[in-house]
């Protein structure tokens, strides 16, 4: 498996775990790295937005969704 895919798997898994365990700080680090590797993958934005929402940081969650729209990244329904 290429090294880039290993990094994506690792950061993506970590971001998902941060949502489950409500770890905002580590989630932001994971999202930053993941969005650097795959800036056009909607699920990454949705996860960090959900982390912000869970923490009651509605402005940050809204900002993430706004960035998605600006970049033309769209979440497919049901995914």
mmJSON file of the N, C-alpha and C atoms, coordinates in Angstrom:
{"data_MODEL":{"atom_site":{
"group_PDB":["ATOM","ATOM","ATOM","ATOM","ATOM","ATOM","ATOM","ATOM","ATOM","ATOM","ATOM","ATOM","ATOM","ATOM","ATOM","ATOM","ATOM","ATOM","ATOM","ATOM","ATOM","ATOM","ATOM","ATOM","ATOM","ATOM","ATOM","ATOM","ATOM","ATOM","ATOM","ATOM","ATOM","ATOM","ATOM","ATOM","ATOM","ATOM","ATOM","ATOM","ATOM","ATOM","ATOM","ATOM","ATOM","ATOM","ATOM","ATOM","ATOM","ATOM","ATOM","ATOM","ATOM","ATOM","ATOM","ATOM","ATOM","ATOM","ATOM","ATOM","ATOM","ATOM","ATOM","ATOM","ATOM","ATOM","ATOM","ATOM","ATOM","ATOM","ATOM","ATOM","ATOM","ATOM","ATOM","ATOM","ATOM","ATOM","ATOM","ATOM","ATOM","ATOM","ATOM","ATOM","ATOM","ATOM","ATOM","ATOM","ATOM","ATOM","ATOM","ATOM","ATOM","ATOM","ATOM","ATOM","ATOM","ATOM","ATOM","ATOM","ATOM","ATOM","ATOM","ATOM","ATOM","ATOM","ATOM","ATOM","ATOM","ATOM","ATOM","ATOM","ATOM","ATOM","ATOM","ATOM","ATOM","ATOM","ATOM","ATOM","ATOM","ATOM","ATOM","ATOM","ATOM","ATOM","ATOM","ATOM","ATOM","ATOM","ATOM","ATOM","ATOM","ATOM","ATOM","ATOM","ATOM","ATOM","ATOM","ATOM","ATOM","ATOM","ATOM","ATOM","ATOM","ATOM","ATOM","ATOM","ATOM","ATOM","ATOM","ATOM","ATOM","ATOM","ATOM","ATOM","ATOM","ATOM","ATOM","ATOM","ATOM","ATOM","ATOM","ATOM","ATOM","ATOM","ATOM","ATOM","ATOM","ATOM","ATOM","ATOM","ATOM","ATOM","ATOM","ATOM","ATOM","ATOM","ATOM","ATOM","ATOM","ATOM","ATOM","ATOM","ATOM","ATOM","ATOM","ATOM","ATOM","ATOM","ATOM","ATOM","ATOM","ATOM","ATOM","ATOM","ATOM","ATOM","ATOM","ATOM","ATOM","ATOM","ATOM","ATOM","ATOM","ATOM","ATOM","ATOM","ATOM","ATOM","ATOM","ATOM","ATOM","ATOM","ATOM","ATOM","ATOM","ATOM","ATOM","ATOM","ATOM","ATOM","ATOM","ATOM","ATOM","ATOM","ATOM","ATOM","ATOM","ATOM","ATOM","ATOM","ATOM","ATOM","ATOM","ATOM","ATOM"],
"id":[1,2,3,4,5,6,7,8,9,10,11,12,13,14,15,16,17,18,19,20,21,22,23,24,25,26,27,28,29,30,31,32,33,34,35,36,37,38,39,40,41,42,43,44,45,46,47,48,49,50,51,52,53,54,55,56,57,58,59,60,61,62,63,64,65,66,67,68,69,70,71,72,73,74,75,76,77,78,79,80,81,82,83,84,85,86,87,88,89,90,91,92,93,94,95,96,97,98,99,100,101,102,103,104,105,106,107,108,109,110,111,112,113,114,115,116,117,118,119,120,121,122,123,124,125,126,127,128,129,130,131,132,133,134,135,136,137,138,139,140,141,142,143,144,145,146,147,148,149,150,151,152,153,154,155,156,157,158,159,160,161,162,163,164,165,166,167,168,169,170,171,172,173,174,175,176,177,178,179,180,181,182,183,184,185,186,187,188,189,190,191,192,193,194,195,196,197,198,199,200,201,202,203,204,205,206,207,208,209,210,211,212,213,214,215,216,217,218,219,220,221,222,223,224,225,226,227,228,229,230,231,232,233,234,235,236,237],
"type_symbol":["N","C","C","N","C","C","N","C","C","N","C","C","N","C","C","N","C","C","N","C","C","N","C","C","N","C","C","N","C","C","N","C","C","N","C","C","N","C","C","N","C","C","N","C","C","N","C","C","N","C","C","N","C","C","N","C","C","N","C","C","N","C","C","N","C","C","N","C","C","N","C","C","N","C","C","N","C","C","N","C","C","N","C","C","N","C","C","N","C","C","N","C","C","N","C","C","N","C","C","N","C","C","N","C","C","N","C","C","N","C","C","N","C","C","N","C","C","N","C","C","N","C","C","N","C","C","N","C","C","N","C","C","N","C","C","N","C","C","N","C","C","N","C","C","N","C","C","N","C","C","N","C","C","N","C","C","N","C","C","N","C","C","N","C","C","N","C","C","N","C","C","N","C","C","N","C","C","N","C","C","N","C","C","N","C","C","N","C","C","N","C","C","N","C","C","N","C","C","N","C","C","N","C","C","N","C","C","N","C","C","N","C","C","N","C","C","N","C","C","N","C","C","N","C","C","N","C","C","N","C","C","N","C","C","N","C","C"],
"label_atom_id":["N","CA","C","N","CA","C","N","CA","C","N","CA","C","N","CA","C","N","CA","C","N","CA","C","N","CA","C","N","CA","C","N","CA","C","N","CA","C","N","CA","C","N","CA","C","N","CA","C","N","CA","C","N","CA","C","N","CA","C","N","CA","C","N","CA","C","N","CA","C","N","CA","C","N","CA","C","N","CA","C","N","CA","C","N","CA","C","N","CA","C","N","CA","C","N","CA","C","N","CA","C","N","CA","C","N","CA","C","N","CA","C","N","CA","C","N","CA","C","N","CA","C","N","CA","C","N","CA","C","N","CA","C","N","CA","C","N","CA","C","N","CA","C","N","CA","C","N","CA","C","N","CA","C","N","CA","C","N","CA","C","N","CA","C","N","CA","C","N","CA","C","N","CA","C","N","CA","C","N","CA","C","N","CA","C","N","CA","C","N","CA","C","N","CA","C","N","CA","C","N","CA","C","N","CA","C","N","CA","C","N","CA","C","N","CA","C","N","CA","C","N","CA","C","N","CA","C","N","CA","C","N","CA","C","N","CA","C","N","CA","C","N","CA","C","N","CA","C","N","CA","C","N","CA","C","N","CA","C","N","CA","C","N","CA","C","N","CA","C","N","CA","C","N","CA","C"],
"label_alt_id":[null,null,null,null,null,null,null,null,null,null,null,null,null,null,null,null,null,null,null,null,null,null,null,null,null,null,null,null,null,null,null,null,null,null,null,null,null,null,null,null,null,null,null,null,null,null,null,null,null,null,null,null,null,null,null,null,null,null,null,null,null,null,null,null,null,null,null,null,null,null,null,null,null,null,null,null,null,null,null,null,null,null,null,null,null,null,null,null,null,null,null,null,null,null,null,null,null,null,null,null,null,null,null,null,null,null,null,null,null,null,null,null,null,null,null,null,null,null,null,null,null,null,null,null,null,null,null,null,null,null,null,null,null,null,null,null,null,null,null,null,null,null,null,null,null,null,null,null,null,null,null,null,null,null,null,null,null,null,null,null,null,null,null,null,null,null,null,null,null,null,null,null,null,null,null,null,null,null,null,null,null,null,null,null,null,null,null,null,null,null,null,null,null,null,null,null,null,null,null,null,null,null,null,null,null,null,null,null,null,null,null,null,null,null,null,null,null,null,null,null,null,null,null,null,null,null,null,null,null,null,null,null,null,null,null,null,null],
"label_comp_id":["UNK","UNK","UNK","UNK","UNK","UNK","UNK","UNK","UNK","UNK","UNK","UNK","UNK","UNK","UNK","UNK","UNK","UNK","UNK","UNK","UNK","UNK","UNK","UNK","UNK","UNK","UNK","UNK","UNK","UNK","UNK","UNK","UNK","UNK","UNK","UNK","UNK","UNK","UNK","UNK","UNK","UNK","UNK","UNK","UNK","UNK","UNK","UNK","UNK","UNK","UNK","UNK","UNK","UNK","UNK","UNK","UNK","UNK","UNK","UNK","UNK","UNK","UNK","UNK","UNK","UNK","UNK","UNK","UNK","UNK","UNK","UNK","UNK","UNK","UNK","UNK","UNK","UNK","UNK","UNK","UNK","UNK","UNK","UNK","UNK","UNK","UNK","UNK","UNK","UNK","UNK","UNK","UNK","UNK","UNK","UNK","UNK","UNK","UNK","UNK","UNK","UNK","UNK","UNK","UNK","UNK","UNK","UNK","UNK","UNK","UNK","UNK","UNK","UNK","UNK","UNK","UNK","UNK","UNK","UNK","UNK","UNK","UNK","UNK","UNK","UNK","UNK","UNK","UNK","UNK","UNK","UNK","UNK","UNK","UNK","UNK","UNK","UNK","UNK","UNK","UNK","UNK","UNK","UNK","UNK","UNK","UNK","UNK","UNK","UNK","UNK","UNK","UNK","UNK","UNK","UNK","UNK","UNK","UNK","UNK","UNK","UNK","UNK","UNK","UNK","UNK","UNK","UNK","UNK","UNK","UNK","UNK","UNK","UNK","UNK","UNK","UNK","UNK","UNK","UNK","UNK","UNK","UNK","UNK","UNK","UNK","UNK","UNK","UNK","UNK","UNK","UNK","UNK","UNK","UNK","UNK","UNK","UNK","UNK","UNK","UNK","UNK","UNK","UNK","UNK","UNK","UNK","UNK","UNK","UNK","UNK","UNK","UNK","UNK","UNK","UNK","UNK","UNK","UNK","UNK","UNK","UNK","UNK","UNK","UNK","UNK","UNK","UNK","UNK","UNK","UNK","UNK","UNK","UNK","UNK","UNK","UNK"],
"label_asym_id":["A","A","A","A","A","A","A","A","A","A","A","A","A","A","A","A","A","A","A","A","A","A","A","A","A","A","A","A","A","A","A","A","A","A","A","A","A","A","A","A","A","A","A","A","A","A","A","A","A","A","A","A","A","A","A","A","A","A","A","A","A","A","A","A","A","A","A","A","A","A","A","A","A","A","A","A","A","A","A","A","A","A","A","A","A","A","A","A","A","A","A","A","A","A","A","A","A","A","A","A","A","A","A","A","A","A","A","A","A","A","A","A","A","A","A","A","A","A","A","A","A","A","A","A","A","A","A","A","A","A","A","A","A","A","A","A","A","A","A","A","A","A","A","A","A","A","A","A","A","A","A","A","A","A","A","A","A","A","A","A","A","A","A","A","A","A","A","A","A","A","A","A","A","A","A","A","A","A","A","A","A","A","A","A","A","A","A","A","A","A","A","A","A","A","A","A","A","A","A","A","A","A","A","A","A","A","A","A","A","A","A","A","A","A","A","A","A","A","A","A","A","A","A","A","A","A","A","A","A","A","A","A","A","A","A","A","A"],
"label_entity_id":["1","1","1","1","1","1","1","1","1","1","1","1","1","1","1","1","1","1","1","1","1","1","1","1","1","1","1","1","1","1","1","1","1","1","1","1","1","1","1","1","1","1","1","1","1","1","1","1","1","1","1","1","1","1","1","1","1","1","1","1","1","1","1","1","1","1","1","1","1","1","1","1","1","1","1","1","1","1","1","1","1","1","1","1","1","1","1","1","1","1","1","1","1","1","1","1","1","1","1","1","1","1","1","1","1","1","1","1","1","1","1","1","1","1","1","1","1","1","1","1","1","1","1","1","1","1","1","1","1","1","1","1","1","1","1","1","1","1","1","1","1","1","1","1","1","1","1","1","1","1","1","1","1","1","1","1","1","1","1","1","1","1","1","1","1","1","1","1","1","1","1","1","1","1","1","1","1","1","1","1","1","1","1","1","1","1","1","1","1","1","1","1","1","1","1","1","1","1","1","1","1","1","1","1","1","1","1","1","1","1","1","1","1","1","1","1","1","1","1","1","1","1","1","1","1","1","1","1","1","1","1","1","1","1","1","1","1"],
"label_seq_id":[1,1,1,2,2,2,3,3,3,4,4,4,5,5,5,6,6,6,7,7,7,8,8,8,9,9,9,10,10,10,11,11,11,12,12,12,13,13,13,14,14,14,15,15,15,16,16,16,17,17,17,18,18,18,19,19,19,20,20,20,21,21,21,22,22,22,23,23,23,24,24,24,25,25,25,26,26,26,27,27,27,28,28,28,29,29,29,30,30,30,31,31,31,32,32,32,33,33,33,34,34,34,35,35,35,36,36,36,37,37,37,38,38,38,39,39,39,40,40,40,41,41,41,42,42,42,43,43,43,44,44,44,45,45,45,46,46,46,47,47,47,48,48,48,49,49,49,50,50,50,51,51,51,52,52,52,53,53,53,54,54,54,55,55,55,56,56,56,57,57,57,58,58,58,59,59,59,60,60,60,61,61,61,62,62,62,63,63,63,64,64,64,65,65,65,66,66,66,67,67,67,68,68,68,69,69,69,70,70,70,71,71,71,72,72,72,73,73,73,74,74,74,75,75,75,76,76,76,77,77,77,78,78,78,79,79,79],
"pdbx_PDB_ins_code":[null,null,null,null,null,null,null,null,null,null,null,null,null,null,null,null,null,null,null,null,null,null,null,null,null,null,null,null,null,null,null,null,null,null,null,null,null,null,null,null,null,null,null,null,null,null,null,null,null,null,null,null,null,null,null,null,null,null,null,null,null,null,null,null,null,null,null,null,null,null,null,null,null,null,null,null,null,null,null,null,null,null,null,null,null,null,null,null,null,null,null,null,null,null,null,null,null,null,null,null,null,null,null,null,null,null,null,null,null,null,null,null,null,null,null,null,null,null,null,null,null,null,null,null,null,null,null,null,null,null,null,null,null,null,null,null,null,null,null,null,null,null,null,null,null,null,null,null,null,null,null,null,null,null,null,null,null,null,null,null,null,null,null,null,null,null,null,null,null,null,null,null,null,null,null,null,null,null,null,null,null,null,null,null,null,null,null,null,null,null,null,null,null,null,null,null,null,null,null,null,null,null,null,null,null,null,null,null,null,null,null,null,null,null,null,null,null,null,null,null,null,null,null,null,null,null,null,null,null,null,null,null,null,null,null,null,null],
"Cartn_x":[0.846,0.0,0.891,0.592,1.396,1.365,2.455,2.583,1.489,1.075,0.035,-1.289,-1.613,-2.844,-2.764,-1.59,-1.399,-1.678,-1.18,-1.395,-2.874,-3.537,-4.964,-5.744,-5.465,-6.14,-5.917,-4.682,-4.348,-5.062,-4.976,-5.6,-7.115,-7.664,-9.11,-9.616,-8.918,-9.287,-9.195,-8.142,-7.961,-9.076,-9.439,-10.502,-11.823,-12.13,-13.35,-13.345,-12.187,-12.065,-12.238,-11.761,-11.904,-13.374,-14.169,-15.598,-16.221,-15.901,-16.46,-16.065,-14.801,-14.267,-14.257,-14.837,-14.978,-13.648,-12.638,-11.326,-11.14,-11.491,-11.486,-10.075,-9.135,-7.773,-7.134,-7.174,-6.579,-7.357,-8.669,-9.492,-9.095,-8.779,-8.346,-7.017,-6.112,-4.82,-5.039,-5.86,-6.138,-6.81,-7.78,-8.487,-7.545,-6.689,-5.735,-4.875,-4.335,-3.477,-4.263,-5.444,-6.27,-6.734,-7.134,-7.583,-6.436,-5.23,-4.045,-3.834,-4.052,-3.853,-5.001,-6.223,-7.416,-8.401,-8.139,-8.984,-10.38,-10.636,-11.929,-12.811,-12.543,-13.335,-14.29,-15.571,-16.588,-16.64,-16.428,-16.566,-15.596,-14.434,-13.477,-14.032,-14.629,-15.23,-16.412,-17.21,-18.385,-17.964,-16.922,-16.466,-15.998,-15.17,-14.694,-15.843,-16.77,-17.947,-18.77,-18.915,-19.662,-18.936,-17.609,-16.842,-17.103,-17.061,-17.346,-18.776,-19.719,-21.117,-21.291,-20.659,-20.75,-20.184,-19.195,-18.578,-19.33,-20.411,-21.181,-20.553,-19.591,-18.908,-19.598,-20.786,-21.631,-21.02,-20.345,-19.72,-18.63,-17.833,-16.771,-17.367,-18.415,-19.078,-19.641,-20.248,-20.799,-19.688,-18.564,-17.428,-16.899,-16.832,-16.375,-17.326,-18.628,-19.618,-19.517,-19.229,-19.061,-17.847,-16.753,-15.545,-15.851,-16.639,-17.034,-17.737,-18.69,-19.429,-18.503,-17.601,-16.679,-15.77,-15.386,-14.495,-15.253,-16.563,-17.359,-17.412,-17.123,-17.147,-18.553,-19.161,-20.526,-20.606,-21.372,-21.603,-22.724,-22.5,-23.524,-24.532,-25.815,-26.83,-26.668,-26.787,-26.716,-25.317,-24.298,-22.937,-22.325],
"Cartn_y":[-1.18,0.0,1.241,2.212,3.436,4.184,4.867,5.585,6.626,7.292,8.313,7.708,6.513,5.855,5.451,5.018,4.693,5.913,7.073,8.312,8.672,8.531,8.853,7.937,6.635,5.695,6.069,6.367,6.684,7.962,9.038,10.301,10.178,9.45,9.271,8.478,7.431,6.629,7.46,8.247,9.094,10.138,10.729,11.733,11.111,9.935,9.24,8.926,8.515,8.22,9.487,10.608,11.881,12.28,11.968,12.237,11.364,10.088,9.155,9.537,9.908,10.189,11.674,12.493,13.934,14.61,14.319,14.923,16.005,17.214,18.34,18.693,18.799,19.207,18.252,16.988,15.996,15.899,16.097,16.091,17.197,18.368,19.475,19.162,18.527,18.143,17.109,16.112,15.065,15.657,16.54,17.146,17.978,18.75,19.582,18.717,17.645,16.755,16.02,15.573,14.831,15.719,16.949,17.86,18.318,18.272,18.557,17.435,16.183,15.026,14.84,15.063,14.851,16.006,17.137,18.318,18.242,17.272,17.199,16.046,15.515,14.399,14.938,14.886,15.499,14.906,13.606,12.971,13.541,13.998,14.588,15.882,16.701,17.962,17.694,16.703,16.382,15.921,15.105,14.631,15.78,16.674,17.77,18.708,18.907,19.719,19.09,17.773,17.071,17.133,17.107,17.252,18.627,19.66,21.013,21.114,20.538,20.583,19.888,18.735,17.989,18.778,19.618,20.441,21.753,21.962,23.191,24.38,24.113,25.176,25.361,25.911,26.02,26.922,27.984,28.885,28.175,27.36,26.621,25.56,24.907,23.897,24.543,25.7,26.426,26.863,27.278,27.711,26.549,25.366,24.188,23.911,23.975,23.739,24.824,26.042,27.145,26.902,26.424,26.109,25.008,24.02,22.948,23.523,24.418,25.027,25.827,26.601,27.424,26.574,25.41,24.528,23.606,23.638,22.789,21.335,21.094,19.74,19.477,18.384,18.061,16.649,16.521,15.214,14.534,13.306,12.52,12.044,12.2,11.746,10.262,9.938,8.552,8.009,8.844,8.347,8.918],
"Cartn_z":[0.0,0.0,0.0,-0.852,-0.898,0.43,0.72,1.992,2.178,1.097,1.206,1.683,1.188,1.626,3.085,3.533,4.945,5.809,5.37,6.122,6.151,5.009,4.944,5.879,5.844,6.741,8.194,8.547,9.934,10.399,9.604,9.995,10.017,9.064,9.008,10.216,10.563,11.736,13.004,13.101,14.275,14.369,13.24,13.238,13.68,13.188,13.613,15.103,15.611,17.042,17.877,17.351,18.068,18.195,17.185,17.274,18.361,18.355,19.336,20.76,20.948,22.283,22.629,21.757,21.971,22.295,21.481,21.653,20.587,20.943,20.011,19.541,20.47,20.107,19.106,19.411,18.523,17.207,17.275,16.076,15.112,15.643,14.791,14.109,14.822,14.236,13.132,13.429,12.443,11.206,11.408,10.278,9.421,10.054,9.317,8.397,8.935,8.144,7.073,7.417,6.472,5.325,5.635,4.588,3.7,4.234,3.411,2.389,2.824,1.949,0.954,1.421,0.587,0.781,0.139,0.364,-0.263,-1.107,-1.791,-1.329,-0.147,0.379,1.445,1.133,1.987,3.393,3.525,4.835,5.868,5.425,6.361,6.949,6.098,6.551,7.478,7.117,7.919,9.311,9.396,10.703,11.592,11.066,11.914,12.262,11.328,11.618,12.747,12.714,13.763,15.109,15.079,16.317,16.921,16.082,16.566,17.105,16.386,16.834,18.176,18.329,19.588,20.76,20.466,21.507,21.717,20.963,21.086,20.378,19.508,18.764,17.414,17.453,16.27,15.208,15.617,14.639,13.838,14.533,13.838,12.913,13.365,12.531,11.27,11.431,10.288,9.343,9.888,9.068,8.219,8.786,8.038,6.877,7.124,6.063,4.984,5.406,4.454,3.558,4.144,3.374,2.36,2.778,1.854,0.629,0.88,-0.235,-1.142,-0.54,-1.319,-2.202,-1.706,-2.458,-3.412,-3.341,-4.219,-3.763,-2.503,-1.944,-1.456,-1.947,-1.572,-0.997,0.061,0.669,-0.109,-0.472,-1.144,-0.089,-0.34,0.623,0.944,2.223,2.647,2.824,2.663,2.854,4.086],
"occupancy":[1.0,1.0,1.0,1.0,1.0,1.0,1.0,1.0,1.0,1.0,1.0,1.0,1.0,1.0,1.0,1.0,1.0,1.0,1.0,1.0,1.0,1.0,1.0,1.0,1.0,1.0,1.0,1.0,1.0,1.0,1.0,1.0,1.0,1.0,1.0,1.0,1.0,1.0,1.0,1.0,1.0,1.0,1.0,1.0,1.0,1.0,1.0,1.0,1.0,1.0,1.0,1.0,1.0,1.0,1.0,1.0,1.0,1.0,1.0,1.0,1.0,1.0,1.0,1.0,1.0,1.0,1.0,1.0,1.0,1.0,1.0,1.0,1.0,1.0,1.0,1.0,1.0,1.0,1.0,1.0,1.0,1.0,1.0,1.0,1.0,1.0,1.0,1.0,1.0,1.0,1.0,1.0,1.0,1.0,1.0,1.0,1.0,1.0,1.0,1.0,1.0,1.0,1.0,1.0,1.0,1.0,1.0,1.0,1.0,1.0,1.0,1.0,1.0,1.0,1.0,1.0,1.0,1.0,1.0,1.0,1.0,1.0,1.0,1.0,1.0,1.0,1.0,1.0,1.0,1.0,1.0,1.0,1.0,1.0,1.0,1.0,1.0,1.0,1.0,1.0,1.0,1.0,1.0,1.0,1.0,1.0,1.0,1.0,1.0,1.0,1.0,1.0,1.0,1.0,1.0,1.0,1.0,1.0,1.0,1.0,1.0,1.0,1.0,1.0,1.0,1.0,1.0,1.0,1.0,1.0,1.0,1.0,1.0,1.0,1.0,1.0,1.0,1.0,1.0,1.0,1.0,1.0,1.0,1.0,1.0,1.0,1.0,1.0,1.0,1.0,1.0,1.0,1.0,1.0,1.0,1.0,1.0,1.0,1.0,1.0,1.0,1.0,1.0,1.0,1.0,1.0,1.0,1.0,1.0,1.0,1.0,1.0,1.0,1.0,1.0,1.0,1.0,1.0,1.0,1.0,1.0,1.0,1.0,1.0,1.0,1.0,1.0,1.0,1.0,1.0,1.0,1.0,1.0,1.0,1.0,1.0,1.0],
"B_iso_or_equiv":[0.0,0.0,0.0,0.0,0.0,0.0,0.0,0.0,0.0,0.0,0.0,0.0,0.0,0.0,0.0,0.0,0.0,0.0,0.0,0.0,0.0,0.0,0.0,0.0,0.0,0.0,0.0,0.0,0.0,0.0,0.0,0.0,0.0,0.0,0.0,0.0,0.0,0.0,0.0,0.0,0.0,0.0,0.0,0.0,0.0,0.0,0.0,0.0,0.0,0.0,0.0,0.0,0.0,0.0,0.0,0.0,0.0,0.0,0.0,0.0,0.0,0.0,0.0,0.0,0.0,0.0,0.0,0.0,0.0,0.0,0.0,0.0,0.0,0.0,0.0,0.0,0.0,0.0,0.0,0.0,0.0,0.0,0.0,0.0,0.0,0.0,0.0,0.0,0.0,0.0,0.0,0.0,0.0,0.0,0.0,0.0,0.0,0.0,0.0,0.0,0.0,0.0,0.0,0.0,0.0,0.0,0.0,0.0,0.0,0.0,0.0,0.0,0.0,0.0,0.0,0.0,0.0,0.0,0.0,0.0,0.0,0.0,0.0,0.0,0.0,0.0,0.0,0.0,0.0,0.0,0.0,0.0,0.0,0.0,0.0,0.0,0.0,0.0,0.0,0.0,0.0,0.0,0.0,0.0,0.0,0.0,0.0,0.0,0.0,0.0,0.0,0.0,0.0,0.0,0.0,0.0,0.0,0.0,0.0,0.0,0.0,0.0,0.0,0.0,0.0,0.0,0.0,0.0,0.0,0.0,0.0,0.0,0.0,0.0,0.0,0.0,0.0,0.0,0.0,0.0,0.0,0.0,0.0,0.0,0.0,0.0,0.0,0.0,0.0,0.0,0.0,0.0,0.0,0.0,0.0,0.0,0.0,0.0,0.0,0.0,0.0,0.0,0.0,0.0,0.0,0.0,0.0,0.0,0.0,0.0,0.0,0.0,0.0,0.0,0.0,0.0,0.0,0.0,0.0,0.0,0.0,0.0,0.0,0.0,0.0,0.0,0.0,0.0,0.0,0.0,0.0,0.0,0.0,0.0,0.0,0.0,0.0],
"pdbx_formal_charge":[null,null,null,null,null,null,null,null,null,null,null,null,null,null,null,null,null,null,null,null,null,null,null,null,null,null,null,null,null,null,null,null,null,null,null,null,null,null,null,null,null,null,null,null,null,null,null,null,null,null,null,null,null,null,null,null,null,null,null,null,null,null,null,null,null,null,null,null,null,null,null,null,null,null,null,null,null,null,null,null,null,null,null,null,null,null,null,null,null,null,null,null,null,null,null,null,null,null,null,null,null,null,null,null,null,null,null,null,null,null,null,null,null,null,null,null,null,null,null,null,null,null,null,null,null,null,null,null,null,null,null,null,null,null,null,null,null,null,null,null,null,null,null,null,null,null,null,null,null,null,null,null,null,null,null,null,null,null,null,null,null,null,null,null,null,null,null,null,null,null,null,null,null,null,null,null,null,null,null,null,null,null,null,null,null,null,null,null,null,null,null,null,null,null,null,null,null,null,null,null,null,null,null,null,null,null,null,null,null,null,null,null,null,null,null,null,null,null,null,null,null,null,null,null,null,null,null,null,null,null,null,null,null,null,null,null,null],
"auth_seq_id":[1,1,1,2,2,2,3,3,3,4,4,4,5,5,5,6,6,6,7,7,7,8,8,8,9,9,9,10,10,10,11,11,11,12,12,12,13,13,13,14,14,14,15,15,15,16,16,16,17,17,17,18,18,18,19,19,19,20,20,20,21,21,21,22,22,22,23,23,23,24,24,24,25,25,25,26,26,26,27,27,27,28,28,28,29,29,29,30,30,30,31,31,31,32,32,32,33,33,33,34,34,34,35,35,35,36,36,36,37,37,37,38,38,38,39,39,39,40,40,40,41,41,41,42,42,42,43,43,43,44,44,44,45,45,45,46,46,46,47,47,47,48,48,48,49,49,49,50,50,50,51,51,51,52,52,52,53,53,53,54,54,54,55,55,55,56,56,56,57,57,57,58,58,58,59,59,59,60,60,60,61,61,61,62,62,62,63,63,63,64,64,64,65,65,65,66,66,66,67,67,67,68,68,68,69,69,69,70,70,70,71,71,71,72,72,72,73,73,73,74,74,74,75,75,75,76,76,76,77,77,77,78,78,78,79,79,79],
"auth_comp_id":["UNK","UNK","UNK","UNK","UNK","UNK","UNK","UNK","UNK","UNK","UNK","UNK","UNK","UNK","UNK","UNK","UNK","UNK","UNK","UNK","UNK","UNK","UNK","UNK","UNK","UNK","UNK","UNK","UNK","UNK","UNK","UNK","UNK","UNK","UNK","UNK","UNK","UNK","UNK","UNK","UNK","UNK","UNK","UNK","UNK","UNK","UNK","UNK","UNK","UNK","UNK","UNK","UNK","UNK","UNK","UNK","UNK","UNK","UNK","UNK","UNK","UNK","UNK","UNK","UNK","UNK","UNK","UNK","UNK","UNK","UNK","UNK","UNK","UNK","UNK","UNK","UNK","UNK","UNK","UNK","UNK","UNK","UNK","UNK","UNK","UNK","UNK","UNK","UNK","UNK","UNK","UNK","UNK","UNK","UNK","UNK","UNK","UNK","UNK","UNK","UNK","UNK","UNK","UNK","UNK","UNK","UNK","UNK","UNK","UNK","UNK","UNK","UNK","UNK","UNK","UNK","UNK","UNK","UNK","UNK","UNK","UNK","UNK","UNK","UNK","UNK","UNK","UNK","UNK","UNK","UNK","UNK","UNK","UNK","UNK","UNK","UNK","UNK","UNK","UNK","UNK","UNK","UNK","UNK","UNK","UNK","UNK","UNK","UNK","UNK","UNK","UNK","UNK","UNK","UNK","UNK","UNK","UNK","UNK","UNK","UNK","UNK","UNK","UNK","UNK","UNK","UNK","UNK","UNK","UNK","UNK","UNK","UNK","UNK","UNK","UNK","UNK","UNK","UNK","UNK","UNK","UNK","UNK","UNK","UNK","UNK","UNK","UNK","UNK","UNK","UNK","UNK","UNK","UNK","UNK","UNK","UNK","UNK","UNK","UNK","UNK","UNK","UNK","UNK","UNK","UNK","UNK","UNK","UNK","UNK","UNK","UNK","UNK","UNK","UNK","UNK","UNK","UNK","UNK","UNK","UNK","UNK","UNK","UNK","UNK","UNK","UNK","UNK","UNK","UNK","UNK","UNK","UNK","UNK","UNK","UNK","UNK"],
"auth_asym_id":["A","A","A","A","A","A","A","A","A","A","A","A","A","A","A","A","A","A","A","A","A","A","A","A","A","A","A","A","A","A","A","A","A","A","A","A","A","A","A","A","A","A","A","A","A","A","A","A","A","A","A","A","A","A","A","A","A","A","A","A","A","A","A","A","A","A","A","A","A","A","A","A","A","A","A","A","A","A","A","A","A","A","A","A","A","A","A","A","A","A","A","A","A","A","A","A","A","A","A","A","A","A","A","A","A","A","A","A","A","A","A","A","A","A","A","A","A","A","A","A","A","A","A","A","A","A","A","A","A","A","A","A","A","A","A","A","A","A","A","A","A","A","A","A","A","A","A","A","A","A","A","A","A","A","A","A","A","A","A","A","A","A","A","A","A","A","A","A","A","A","A","A","A","A","A","A","A","A","A","A","A","A","A","A","A","A","A","A","A","A","A","A","A","A","A","A","A","A","A","A","A","A","A","A","A","A","A","A","A","A","A","A","A","A","A","A","A","A","A","A","A","A","A","A","A","A","A","A","A","A","A","A","A","A","A","A","A"],
"auth_atom_id":["N","CA","C","N","CA","C","N","CA","C","N","CA","C","N","CA","C","N","CA","C","N","CA","C","N","CA","C","N","CA","C","N","CA","C","N","CA","C","N","CA","C","N","CA","C","N","CA","C","N","CA","C","N","CA","C","N","CA","C","N","CA","C","N","CA","C","N","CA","C","N","CA","C","N","CA","C","N","CA","C","N","CA","C","N","CA","C","N","CA","C","N","CA","C","N","CA","C","N","CA","C","N","CA","C","N","CA","C","N","CA","C","N","CA","C","N","CA","C","N","CA","C","N","CA","C","N","CA","C","N","CA","C","N","CA","C","N","CA","C","N","CA","C","N","CA","C","N","CA","C","N","CA","C","N","CA","C","N","CA","C","N","CA","C","N","CA","C","N","CA","C","N","CA","C","N","CA","C","N","CA","C","N","CA","C","N","CA","C","N","CA","C","N","CA","C","N","CA","C","N","CA","C","N","CA","C","N","CA","C","N","CA","C","N","CA","C","N","CA","C","N","CA","C","N","CA","C","N","CA","C","N","CA","C","N","CA","C","N","CA","C","N","CA","C","N","CA","C","N","CA","C","N","CA","C","N","CA","C","N","CA","C","N","CA","C","N","CA","C","N","CA","C","N","CA","C"],
"pdbx_PDB_model_num":[1,1,1,1,1,1,1,1,1,1,1,1,1,1,1,1,1,1,1,1,1,1,1,1,1,1,1,1,1,1,1,1,1,1,1,1,1,1,1,1,1,1,1,1,1,1,1,1,1,1,1,1,1,1,1,1,1,1,1,1,1,1,1,1,1,1,1,1,1,1,1,1,1,1,1,1,1,1,1,1,1,1,1,1,1,1,1,1,1,1,1,1,1,1,1,1,1,1,1,1,1,1,1,1,1,1,1,1,1,1,1,1,1,1,1,1,1,1,1,1,1,1,1,1,1,1,1,1,1,1,1,1,1,1,1,1,1,1,1,1,1,1,1,1,1,1,1,1,1,1,1,1,1,1,1,1,1,1,1,1,1,1,1,1,1,1,1,1,1,1,1,1,1,1,1,1,1,1,1,1,1,1,1,1,1,1,1,1,1,1,1,1,1,1,1,1,1,1,1,1,1,1,1,1,1,1,1,1,1,1,1,1,1,1,1,1,1,1,1,1,1,1,1,1,1,1,1,1,1,1,1,1,1,1,1,1,1]
}}}
